[in-house]
């Protein structure tokens, strides 16, 4: 029964996605198609409706709309320019100063905004003029911009980690947030290393003159209000002062006040931000609700158990099992967004890694890291194509440089996969595991 149900889900899901059916509807229809052979129509449809409602009724989900709204407010609030100036003052002496600045600003802005594509568009636009003036190759710039933008999705606050917490059965959001810092930093450092190597090959030098402590101080003071969002919200959650949901509401108030102080928000722009955030949140929450149908179908037909037995029957070596999972997740990430992929693969793979003692926190970071790579890989690769558009170049010119970034980022993935301390050291130090 499990193999049959899994086959039906995969085939129906693939067909519906190919013909252009939205992912949420495709998941629901595929799940119903898998359960109908073993359950009456009236019972399966009624249960599916109940599971959808239950999936959308979890209080923790409230954090997602609030973080989406806070991120959109930050996008319009004049944050990107201050972060670019701060990183340029800090790292501007390195070879390829603007490439390195792009990477660092993407990590910070992506963490604040919660969107890799928004970071690539905002930060890429900010540094493009300087790159053009200094004779940088547009393809080189677009590659650095695209490769580094998803790093912010690992750094909290992260909607992907909140979604994983829900699907995995209540893994601590605070622990996941803390665990995301080092993998996100590793991703950014991998990109900085490649950017410096490319810069040296192309003769791109750092900023001229001596290091200016006064300039760094000025840029830091201007960036502190923006950076403080991360410390206030995440610090409060980790310290137990408020929950992730309450922290998300605080983030909205903070972002709104910041936007007003920077005089970058009007009533019209605020209304547009609220509407856009509501649309985006509605899609995410409905997707999570519908995915609850798939979770119920998988549990009823025992699909996770069948996959676990098949993998463990193939090999009992955790190293090889994790390698197989990484390959599957990387392949899936090339055509699926992060959220639906988390909803599909968490119930499939989490029970397997638990059999050899892996922490759900570490697996969550492995999962999100893998799927974030999909943001910059064709054929979907939204962040990659945004960067190409912003950089006014083409995919064929960018891809040779992207291959170098892929190699470095995949090396980071291996560190996250096979060294538990990368994900667990900060939660362990905070004693919230």
Helices and strands as residue ranges (DSSP letters): H 2-18, H 23-36, H 41-56, G 59-61, H 62-76, H 79-91, H 97-113, H 116-133, H 138-149, H 151-154, H 159-167, H 173-202, H 213-239, H 244-261, H 267-301, H 303-314, H 318-333, H 338-355, H 360-373, G 374-376, H 382-391, H 395-418, H 420-430
